[in-house]
Amino acid sequence: MKLNIFARIVLGVLNLLPFILFLLLLVFVGEGVRATSQFWVNLGYITFISIPVMVIFNIVHLLNNRHIMNKNQKRLWIFGLITGNFGINPFYWYFHIWRERKYNYEIMPNNIAQDHGNNKL
């Protein structure tokens, strides 16, 4: 799945939103700012909606990602995205969306494209 730079930045913000909101709440609520203001409530709703959307998007992106050929690695990412989405989503975004590899599997010989990532000793 090829994404342009704007889409990558938007996905990065949505993946980092729960973590950023948590840090903002720690800082501002600790200083006496009321967390029940309309701004915080709306930001909470956006975050609440963005978490499952980003988990589903990241899993679909992972399943369509031709750069991760090893099935065990895909299974590990899926398990991490489902169970630890608050901390794992930003890592998946950074490693597999932001730093998308520049491989072109169409011009590679079939045996290299199939064996890439399956390092059998």
N, CA, C and O atoms as a GROMACS GRO file, in nm:
protein
  484
    1MET      N    1   0.086  -0.117   0.000
    1MET     CA    2   0.000   0.000   0.000
    1MET      C    3   0.090   0.123   0.000
    1MET      O    4   0.162   0.148   0.097
    2LYS      N    5   0.086   0.199  -0.107
    2LYS     CA    6   0.170   0.318  -0.122
    2LYS      C    7   0.093   0.440  -0.072
    2LYS      O    8  -0.017   0.467  -0.118
    3LEU      N    9   0.153   0.513   0.023
    3LEU     CA   10   0.089   0.630   0.080
    3LEU      C   11   0.175   0.753   0.054
    3LEU      O   12   0.298   0.745   0.058
    4ASN      N   13   0.110   0.867   0.026
    4ASN     CA   14   0.187   0.989   0.008
    4ASN      C   15   0.226   1.047   0.144
    4ASN      O   16   0.182   0.997   0.248
    5ILE      N   17   0.308   1.150   0.143
    5ILE     CA   18   0.364   1.204   0.267
    5ILE      C   19   0.254   1.263   0.357
    5ILE      O   20   0.262   1.251   0.479
    6PHE      N   21   0.153   1.328   0.298
    6PHE     CA   22   0.046   1.385   0.378
    6PHE      C   23  -0.032   1.275   0.452
    6PHE      O   24  -0.062   1.290   0.570
    7ALA      N   25  -0.063   1.166   0.383
    7ALA     CA   26  -0.134   1.055   0.446
    7ALA      C   27  -0.051   0.994   0.557
    7ALA      O   28  -0.105   0.955   0.661
    8ARG      N   29   0.079   0.984   0.537
    8ARG     CA   30   0.167   0.929   0.642
    8ARG      C   31   0.168   1.017   0.765
    8ARG      O   32   0.167   0.967   0.878
    9ILE      N   33   0.170   1.149   0.746
    9ILE     CA   34   0.171   1.241   0.860
    9ILE      C   35   0.038   1.234   0.935
    9ILE      O   36   0.036   1.231   1.058
   10VAL      N   37  -0.074   1.232   0.862
   10VAL     CA   38  -0.206   1.222   0.927
   10VAL      C   39  -0.216   1.091   1.006
   10VAL      O   40  -0.265   1.091   1.119
   11LEU      N   41  -0.170   0.981   0.947
   11LEU     CA   42  -0.173   0.853   1.019
   11LEU      C   43  -0.083   0.857   1.142
   11LEU      O   44  -0.117   0.799   1.246
   12GLY      N   45   0.030   0.925   1.132
   12GLY     CA   46   0.118   0.938   1.248
   12GLY      C   47   0.053   1.015   1.360
   12GLY      O   48   0.065   0.977   1.477
   13VAL      N   49  -0.016   1.124   1.328
   13VAL     CA   50  -0.085   1.203   1.430
   13VAL      C   51  -0.195   1.120   1.495
   13VAL      O   52  -0.210   1.121   1.617
   14LEU      N   53  -0.272   1.047   1.414
   14LEU     CA   54  -0.380   0.964   1.470
   14LEU      C   55  -0.325   0.850   1.555
   14LEU      O   56  -0.387   0.812   1.654
   15ASN      N   57  -0.209   0.795   1.517
   15ASN     CA   58  -0.149   0.688   1.597
   15ASN      C   59  -0.089   0.740   1.727
   15ASN      O   60  -0.087   0.670   1.827
   16LEU      N   61  -0.041   0.864   1.725
   16LEU     CA   62   0.018   0.922   1.845
   16LEU      C   63  -0.082   0.994   1.934
   16LEU      O   64  -0.050   1.029   2.048
   17LEU      N   65  -0.204   1.018   1.885
   17LEU     CA   66  -0.304   1.095   1.958
   17LEU      C   67  -0.335   1.040   2.098
   17LEU      O   68  -0.339   1.119   2.192
   18PRO      N   69  -0.356   0.910   2.118
   18PRO     CA   70  -0.383   0.862   2.254
   18PRO      C   71  -0.267   0.889   2.351
   18PRO      O   72  -0.289   0.927   2.466
   19PHE      N   73  -0.146   0.871   2.304
   19PHE     CA   74  -0.029   0.894   2.390
   19PHE      C   75  -0.014   1.043   2.422
   19PHE      O   76   0.014   1.080   2.536
   20ILE      N   77  -0.033   1.129   2.321
   20ILE     CA   78  -0.023   1.273   2.342
   20ILE      C   79  -0.133   1.321   2.437
   20ILE      O   80  -0.106   1.402   2.526
   21LEU      N   81  -0.254   1.272   2.420
   21LEU     CA   82  -0.364   1.310   2.508
   21LEU      C   83  -0.336   1.267   2.652
   21LEU      O   84  -0.363   1.342   2.745
   22PHE      N   85  -0.281   1.147   2.670
   22PHE     CA   86  -0.247   1.100   2.804
   22PHE      C   87  -0.145   1.193   2.870
   22PHE      O   88  -0.159   1.229   2.987
   23LEU      N   89  -0.041   1.232   2.794
   23LEU     CA   90   0.060   1.323   2.850
   23LEU      C   91   0.002   1.461   2.881
   23LEU      O   92   0.034   1.520   2.984
   24LEU      N   93  -0.084   1.512   2.792
   24LEU     CA   94  -0.147   1.642   2.818
   24LEU      C   95  -0.236   1.638   2.941
   24LEU      O   96  -0.235   1.732   3.020
   25LEU      N   97  -0.310   1.530   2.958
   25LEU     CA   98  -0.394   1.519   3.077
   25LEU      C   99  -0.310   1.513   3.204
   25LEU      O  100  -0.347   1.572   3.305
   26LEU      N  101  -0.198   1.441   3.199
   26LEU     CA  102  -0.111   1.436   3.316
   26LEU      C  103  -0.056   1.574   3.352
   26LEU      O  104  -0.048   1.609   3.469
   27VAL      N  105  -0.018   1.649   3.252
   27VAL     CA  106   0.043   1.780   3.277
   27VAL      C  107  -0.061   1.882   3.321
   27VAL      O  108  -0.045   1.946   3.424
   28PHE      N  109  -0.169   1.897   3.243
   28PHE     CA  110  -0.263   2.004   3.270
   28PHE      C  111  -0.359   1.974   3.384
   28PHE      O  112  -0.391   2.065   3.461
   29VAL      N  113  -0.405   1.853   3.397
   29VAL     CA  114  -0.496   1.820   3.508
   29VAL      C  115  -0.420   1.822   3.639
   29VAL      O  116  -0.475   1.857   3.743
   30GLY      N  117  -0.293   1.784   3.634
   30GLY     CA  118  -0.210   1.791   3.754
   30GLY      C  119  -0.190   1.934   3.801
   30GLY      O  120  -0.162   1.956   3.919
   31GLU      N  121  -0.202   2.032   3.711
   31GLU     CA  122  -0.186   2.172   3.746
   31GLU      C  123  -0.319   2.238   3.782
   31GLU      O  124  -0.322   2.359   3.804
   32GLY      N  125  -0.426   2.163   3.788
   32GLY     CA  126  -0.553   2.217   3.832
   32GLY      C  127  -0.649   2.254   3.720
   32GLY      O  128  -0.755   2.308   3.748
   33VAL      N  129  -0.616   2.227   3.594
   33VAL     CA  130  -0.707   2.256   3.484
   33VAL      C  131  -0.816   2.149   3.485
   33VAL      O  132  -0.788   2.030   3.498
   34ARG      N  133  -0.939   2.193   3.470
   34ARG     CA  134  -1.050   2.098   3.473
   34ARG      C  135  -1.054   2.017   3.344
   34ARG      O  136  -1.051   2.073   3.235
   35ALA      N  137  -1.059   1.885   3.360
   35ALA     CA  138  -1.063   1.795   3.244
   35ALA      C  139  -1.203   1.781   3.187
   35ALA      O  140  -1.222   1.710   3.088
   36THR      N  141  -1.301   1.846   3.247
   36THR     CA  142  -1.438   1.833   3.198
   36THR      C  143  -1.475   1.945   3.103
   36THR      O  144  -1.590   1.952   3.060
   37SER      N  145  -1.381   2.033   3.068
   37SER     CA  146  -1.414   2.138   2.971
   37SER      C  147  -1.444   2.074   2.836
   37SER      O  148  -1.405   1.960   2.810
   38GLN      N  149  -1.514   2.148   2.752
   38GLN     CA  150  -1.560   2.093   2.623
   38GLN      C  151  -1.442   2.052   2.535
   38GLN      O  152  -1.453   1.955   2.460
   39PHE      N  153  -1.330   2.123   2.542
   39PHE     CA  154  -1.212   2.089   2.463
   39PHE      C  155  -1.162   1.949   2.497
   39PHE      O  156  -1.138   1.868   2.407
   40TRP      N  157  -1.148   1.920   2.626
   40TRP     CA  158  -1.097   1.789   2.668
   40TRP      C  159  -1.196   1.678   2.636
   40TRP      O  160  -1.156   1.568   2.599
   41VAL      N  161  -1.324   1.707   2.649
   41VAL     CA  162  -1.426   1.607   2.618
   41VAL      C  163  -1.423   1.573   2.469
   41VAL      O  164  -1.428   1.456   2.432
   42ASN      N  165  -1.416   1.675   2.383
   42ASN     CA  166  -1.410   1.651   2.239
   42ASN      C  167  -1.282   1.578   2.200
   42ASN      O  168  -1.286   1.488   2.116
   43LEU      N  169  -1.171   1.615   2.260
   43LEU     CA  170  -1.045   1.546   2.231
   43LEU      C  171  -1.052   1.400   2.277
   43LEU      O  172  -0.996   1.312   2.212
   44GLY      N  173  -1.119   1.376   2.386
   44GLY     CA  174  -1.139   1.238   2.433
   44GLY      C  175  -1.224   1.157   2.337
   44GLY      O  176  -1.195   1.040   2.312
   45TYR      N  177  -1.331   1.218   2.283
   45TYR     CA  178  -1.414   1.148   2.185
   45TYR      C  179  -1.336   1.115   2.059
   45TYR      O  180  -1.345   1.004   2.007
   46ILE      N  181  -1.258   1.211   2.010
   46ILE     CA  182  -1.177   1.188   1.890
   46ILE      C  183  -1.079   1.075   1.915
   46ILE      O  184  -1.060   0.988   1.829
   47THR      N  185  -1.017   1.075   2.030
   47THR     CA  186  -0.921   0.969   2.064
   47THR      C  187  -0.991   0.835   2.076
   47THR      O  188  -0.942   0.734   2.027
   48PHE      N  189  -1.106   0.833   2.142
   48PHE     CA  190  -1.182   0.710   2.161
   48PHE      C  191  -1.222   0.648   2.027
   48PHE      O  192  -1.223   0.526   2.013
   49ILE      N  193  -1.255   0.732   1.930
   49ILE     CA  194  -1.293   0.683   1.797
   49ILE      C  195  -1.170   0.645   1.716
   49ILE      O  196  -1.174   0.549   1.640
   50SER      N  197  -1.060   0.720   1.732
   50SER     CA  198  -0.943   0.695   1.649
   50SER      C  199  -0.869   0.566   1.685
   50SER      O  200  -0.804   0.507   1.598
   51ILE      N  201  -0.877   0.521   1.809
   51ILE     CA  202  -0.802   0.401   1.849
   51ILE      C  203  -0.847   0.277   1.770
   51ILE      O  204  -0.762   0.214   1.707
   52PRO      N  205  -0.976   0.240   1.771
   52PRO     CA  206  -1.012   0.120   1.693
   52PRO      C  207  -0.996   0.139   1.543
   52PRO      O  208  -0.965   0.043   1.472
   53VAL      N  209  -1.018   0.261   1.494
   53VAL     CA  210  -1.000   0.287   1.351
   53VAL      C  211  -0.853   0.264   1.312
   53VAL      O  212  -0.825   0.203   1.210
   54MET      N  213  -0.761   0.313   1.393
   54MET     CA  214  -0.619   0.298   1.362
   54MET      C  215  -0.574   0.153   1.378
   54MET      O  216  -0.488   0.106   1.302
   55VAL      N  217  -0.629   0.081   1.474
   55VAL     CA  218  -0.593  -0.061   1.489
   55VAL      C  219  -0.638  -0.138   1.365
   55VAL      O  220  -0.562  -0.218   1.311
   56ILE      N  221  -0.761  -0.114   1.320
   56ILE     CA  222  -0.811  -0.182   1.200
   56ILE      C  223  -0.729  -0.142   1.078
   56ILE      O  224  -0.691  -0.228   0.998
   57PHE      N  225  -0.701  -0.012   1.062
   57PHE     CA  226  -0.622   0.032   0.947
   57PHE      C  227  -0.483  -0.030   0.949
   57PHE      O  228  -0.434  -0.078   0.846
   58ASN      N  229  -0.418  -0.030   1.066
   58ASN     CA  230  -0.283  -0.086   1.074
   58ASN      C  231  -0.282  -0.236   1.045
   58ASN      O  232  -0.188  -0.285   0.983
   59ILE      N  233  -0.384  -0.309   1.089
   59ILE     CA  234  -0.389  -0.453   1.061
   59ILE      C  235  -0.412  -0.477   0.912
   59ILE      O  236  -0.348  -0.565   0.854
   60VAL      N  237  -0.500  -0.400   0.849
   60VAL     CA  238  -0.521  -0.414   0.704
   60VAL      C  239  -0.393  -0.378   0.630
   60VAL      O  240  -0.355  -0.447   0.535
   61HIS      N  241  -0.326  -0.271   0.672
   61HIS     CA  242  -0.199  -0.233   0.609
   61HIS      C  243  -0.095  -0.343   0.628
   61HIS      O  244  -0.020  -0.373   0.535
   62LEU      N  245  -0.091  -0.403   0.745
   62LEU     CA  246   0.004  -0.511   0.773
   62LEU      C  247  -0.023  -0.632   0.684
   62LEU      O  248   0.071  -0.691   0.629
   63LEU      N  249  -0.149  -0.670   0.670
   63LEU     CA  250  -0.182  -0.786   0.587
   63LEU      C  251  -0.151  -0.762   0.439
   63LEU      O  252  -0.122  -0.857   0.367
   64ASN      N  253  -0.158  -0.638   0.394
   64ASN     CA  254  -0.127  -0.605   0.255
   64ASN      C  255   0.018  -0.563   0.235
   64ASN      O  256   0.059  -0.533   0.123
   65ASN      N  257   0.097  -0.560   0.343
   65ASN     CA  258   0.235  -0.515   0.335
   65ASN      C  259   0.322  -0.626   0.277
   65ASN      O  260   0.336  -0.732   0.337
   66ARG      N  261   0.380  -0.601   0.162
   66ARG     CA  262   0.462  -0.700   0.095
   66ARG      C  263   0.604  -0.702   0.149
   66ARG      O  264   0.682  -0.789   0.112
   67HIS      N  265   0.640  -0.609   0.235
   67HIS     CA  266   0.775  -0.603   0.290
   67HIS      C  267   0.794  -0.696   0.409
   67HIS      O  268   0.906  -0.732   0.442
   68ILE      N  269   0.684  -0.735   0.472
   68ILE     CA  270   0.692  -0.831   0.583
   68ILE      C  271   0.646  -0.964   0.526
   68ILE      O  272   0.526  -0.991   0.513
   69MET      N  273   0.742  -1.047   0.493
   69MET     CA  274   0.710  -1.175   0.429
   69MET      C  275   0.692  -1.288   0.531
   69MET      O  276   0.624  -1.386   0.504
   70ASN      N  277   0.753  -1.274   0.646
   70ASN     CA  278   0.750  -1.379   0.746
   70ASN      C  279   0.613  -1.380   0.816
   70ASN      O  280   0.572  -1.279   0.873
   71LYS      N  281   0.543  -1.493   0.810
   71LYS     CA  282   0.409  -1.502   0.869
   71LYS      C  283   0.412  -1.489   1.021
   71LYS      O  284   0.319  -1.434   1.080
   72ASN      N  285   0.517  -1.539   1.084
   72ASN     CA  286   0.526  -1.527   1.230
   72ASN      C  287   0.543  -1.382   1.272
   72ASN      O  288   0.490  -1.340   1.375
   73GLN      N  289   0.616  -1.305   1.193
   73GLN     CA  290   0.632  -1.163   1.224
   73GLN      C  291   0.499  -1.090   1.208
   73GLN      O  292   0.467  -1.001   1.287
   74LYS      N  293   0.422  -1.126   1.106
   74LYS     CA  294   0.289  -1.067   1.088
   74LYS      C  295   0.198  -1.102   1.205
   74LYS      O  296   0.125  -1.016   1.256
   75ARG      N  297   0.202  -1.228   1.247
   75ARG     CA  298   0.120  -1.269   1.362
   75ARG      C  299   0.157  -1.193   1.488
   75ARG      O  300   0.070  -1.154   1.565
   76LEU      N  301   0.286  -1.173   1.508
   76LEU     CA  302   0.332  -1.099   1.627
   76LEU      C  303   0.285  -0.954   1.622
   76LEU      O  304   0.240  -0.900   1.723
   77TRP      N  305   0.295  -0.890   1.505
   77TRP     CA  306   0.246  -0.752   1.492
   77TRP      C  307   0.095  -0.745   1.515
   77TRP      O  308   0.048  -0.654   1.582
   78ILE      N  309   0.020  -0.841   1.461
   78ILE     CA  310  -0.126  -0.839   1.480
   78ILE      C  311  -0.160  -0.855   1.628
   78ILE      O  312  -0.245  -0.783   1.680
   79PHE      N  313  -0.094  -0.948   1.695
   79PHE     CA  314  -0.117  -0.966   1.839
   79PHE      C  315  -0.085  -0.837   1.915
   79PHE      O  316  -0.161  -0.795   2.002
   80GLY      N  317   0.027  -0.774   1.882
   80GLY     CA  318   0.065  -0.650   1.949
   80GLY      C  319  -0.030  -0.536   1.920
   80GLY      O  320  -0.063  -0.459   2.010
   81LEU      N  321  -0.075  -0.525   1.797
   81LEU     CA  322  -0.168  -0.417   1.763
   81LEU      C  323  -0.302  -0.432   1.832
   81LEU      O  324  -0.364  -0.333   1.870
   82ILE      N  325  -0.348  -0.556   1.848
   82ILE     CA  326  -0.477  -0.578   1.913
   82ILE      C  327  -0.467  -0.560   2.064
   82ILE      O  328  -0.553  -0.496   2.125
   83THR      N  329  -0.363  -0.616   2.125
   83THR     CA  330  -0.355  -0.614   2.272
   83THR      C  331  -0.288  -0.490   2.329
   83THR      O  332  -0.324  -0.445   2.439
   84GLY      N  333  -0.193  -0.434   2.258
   84GLY     CA  334  -0.119  -0.321   2.314
   84GLY      C  335  -0.122  -0.200   2.224
   84GLY      O  336  -0.019  -0.136   2.202
   85ASN      N  337  -0.240  -0.167   2.173
   85ASN     CA  338  -0.248  -0.063   2.070
   85ASN      C  339  -0.199   0.073   2.117
   85ASN      O  340  -0.147   0.149   2.035
   86PHE      N  341  -0.214   0.106   2.244
   86PHE     CA  342  -0.172   0.237   2.294
   86PHE      C  343  -0.022   0.257   2.274
   86PHE      O  344   0.021   0.368   2.242
   87GLY      N  345   0.056   0.153   2.294
   87GLY     CA  346   0.200   0.166   2.282
   87GLY      C  347   0.258   0.111   2.154
   87GLY      O  348   0.368   0.151   2.114
   88ILE      N  349   0.188   0.020   2.088
   88ILE     CA  350   0.243  -0.048   1.969
   88ILE      C  351   0.211   0.028   1.841
   88ILE      O  352   0.292   0.028   1.748
   89ASN      N  353   0.094   0.091   1.832
   89ASN     CA  354   0.056   0.162   1.709
   89ASN      C  355   0.161   0.262   1.663
   89ASN      O  356   0.193   0.263   1.544
   90PRO      N  357   0.216   0.348   1.750
   90PRO     CA  358   0.319   0.441   1.702
   90PRO      C  359   0.443   0.370   1.648
   90PRO      O  360   0.505   0.418   1.552
   91PHE      N  361   0.480   0.258   1.707
   91PHE     CA  362   0.596   0.184   1.656
   91PHE      C  363   0.567   0.125   1.520
   91PHE      O  364   0.652   0.130   1.431
   92TYR      N  365   0.449   0.067   1.501
   92TYR     CA  366   0.414   0.013   1.370
   92TYR      C  367   0.412   0.125   1.266
   92TYR      O  368   0.463   0.108   1.155
   93TRP      N  369   0.354   0.239   1.303
   93TRP     CA  370   0.351   0.351   1.210
   93TRP      C  371   0.492   0.393   1.170
   93TRP      O  372   0.520   0.414   1.052
   94TYR      N  373   0.582   0.405   1.266
   94TYR     CA  374   0.717   0.452   1.236
   94TYR      C  375   0.793   0.352   1.148
   94TYR      O  376   0.854   0.391   1.048
   95PHE      N  377   0.790   0.225   1.185
   95PHE     CA  378   0.871   0.127   1.114
   95PHE      C  379   0.813   0.083   0.980
   95PHE      O  380   0.889   0.049   0.889
   96HIS      N  381   0.680   0.082   0.966
   96HIS     CA  382   0.622   0.025   0.845
   96HIS      C  383   0.538   0.120   0.761
   96HIS      O  384   0.500   0.085   0.650
   97ILE      N  385   0.508   0.239   0.811
   97ILE     CA  386   0.436   0.337   0.730
   97ILE      C  387   0.526   0.457   0.700
   97ILE      O  388   0.540   0.496   0.584
   98TRP      N  389   0.585   0.515   0.802
   98TRP     CA  390   0.671   0.632   0.781
   98TRP      C  391   0.798   0.595   0.704
   98TRP      O  392   0.835   0.662   0.608
   99ARG      N  393   0.864   0.489   0.747
   99ARG     CA  394   0.989   0.446   0.683
   99ARG      C  395   0.962   0.332   0.587
   99ARG      O  396   1.028   0.228   0.595
  100GLU      N  397   0.868   0.348   0.497
  100GLU     CA  398   0.833   0.242   0.403
  100GLU      C  399   0.953   0.212   0.314
  100GLU      O  400   1.014   0.302   0.257
  101ARG      N  401   0.984   0.085   0.304
  101ARG     CA  402   1.100   0.044   0.224
  101ARG      C  403   1.076   0.067   0.077
  101ARG      O  404   0.962   0.072   0.031
  102LYS      N  405   1.184   0.081   0.005
  102LYS     CA  406   1.176   0.114  -0.137
  102LYS      C  407   1.198  -0.008  -0.225
  102LYS      O  408   1.249   0.005  -0.336
  103TYR      N  409   1.160  -0.128  -0.178
  103TYR     CA  410   1.176  -0.247  -0.259
  103TYR      C  411   1.075  -0.248  -0.372
  103TYR      O  412   0.963  -0.198  -0.358
  104ASN      N  413   1.114  -0.303  -0.483
  104ASN     CA  414   1.022  -0.320  -0.595
  104ASN      C  415   1.020  -0.469  -0.626
  104ASN      O  416   1.109  -0.518  -0.696
  105TYR      N  417   0.922  -0.540  -0.577
  105TYR     CA  418   0.917  -0.685  -0.592
  105TYR      C  419   0.882  -0.726  -0.735
  105TYR      O  420   0.905  -0.841  -0.773
  106GLU      N  421   0.827  -0.636  -0.813
  106GLU     CA  422   0.790  -0.672  -0.949
  106GLU      C  423   0.913  -0.701  -1.035
  106GLU      O  424   0.907  -0.784  -1.126
  107ILE      N  425   1.026  -0.633  -1.008
  107ILE     CA  426   1.144  -0.654  -1.092
  107ILE      C  427   1.241  -0.756  -1.033
  107ILE      O  428   1.342  -0.788  -1.095
  108MET      N  429   1.211  -0.807  -0.914
  108MET     CA  430   1.298  -0.906  -0.851
  108MET      C  431   1.265  -1.044  -0.905
  108MET      O  432   1.150  -1.072  -0.937
  109PRO      N  433   1.364  -1.131  -0.915
  109PRO     CA  434   1.335  -1.270  -0.953
  109PRO      C  435   1.241  -1.333  -0.850
  109PRO      O  436   1.244  -1.298  -0.733
  110ASN      N  437   1.158  -1.427  -0.896
  110ASN     CA  438   1.057  -1.487  -0.809
  110ASN      C  439   1.116  -1.552  -0.685
  110ASN      O  440   1.060  -1.539  -0.576
  111ASN      N  441   1.227  -1.622  -0.700
  111ASN     CA  442   1.280  -1.692  -0.583
  111ASN      C  443   1.332  -1.594  -0.478
  111ASN      O  444   1.325  -1.625  -0.359
  112ILE      N  445   1.384  -1.479  -0.517
  112ILE     CA  446   1.431  -1.381  -0.419
  112ILE      C  447   1.311  -1.313  -0.352
  112ILE      O  448   1.311  -1.294  -0.231
  113ALA      N  449   1.211  -1.278  -0.430
  113ALA     CA  450   1.094  -1.210  -0.374
  113ALA      C  451   1.019  -1.302  -0.277
  113ALA      O  452   0.964  -1.254  -0.178
  114GLN      N  453   1.016  -1.432  -0.304
  114GLN     CA  454   0.945  -1.524  -0.216
  114GLN      C  455   1.024  -1.554  -0.091
  114GLN      O  456   0.966  -1.572   0.016
  115ASP      N  457   1.157  -1.561  -0.101
  115ASP     CA  458   1.240  -1.598   0.013
  115ASP      C  459   1.280  -1.478   0.097
  115ASP      O  460   1.341  -1.496   0.202
  116HIS      N  461   1.249  -1.357   0.056
  116HIS     CA  462   1.288  -1.239   0.132
  116HIS      C  463   1.219  -1.239   0.269
  116HIS      O  464   1.096  -1.240   0.276
  117GLY      N  465   1.296  -1.236   0.373
  117GLY     CA  466   1.241  -1.234   0.509
  117GLY      C  467   1.227  -1.371   0.571
  117GLY      O  468   1.202  -1.381   0.691
  118ASN      N  469   1.243  -1.477   0.494
  118ASN     CA  470   1.235  -1.614   0.547
  118ASN      C  471   1.377  -1.670   0.556
  118ASN      O  472   1.411  -1.765   0.486
  119ASN      N  473   1.455  -1.612   0.640
  119ASN     CA  474   1.596  -1.651   0.652
  119ASN      C  475   1.607  -1.792   0.710
  119ASN      O  476   1.606  -1.811   0.831
  120LYS      N  477   1.617  -1.888   0.621
  120LYS     CA  478   1.628  -2.028   0.665
  120LYS      C  479   1.776  -2.064   0.665
  120LYS      O  480   1.847  -2.045   0.567
  121LEU      N  481   1.820  -2.117   0.777
  121LEU     CA  482   1.961  -2.158   0.788
  121LEU      C  483   1.974  -2.307   0.771
  121LEU      O  484   2.084  -2.360   0.777
   0.00000   0.00000   0.00000
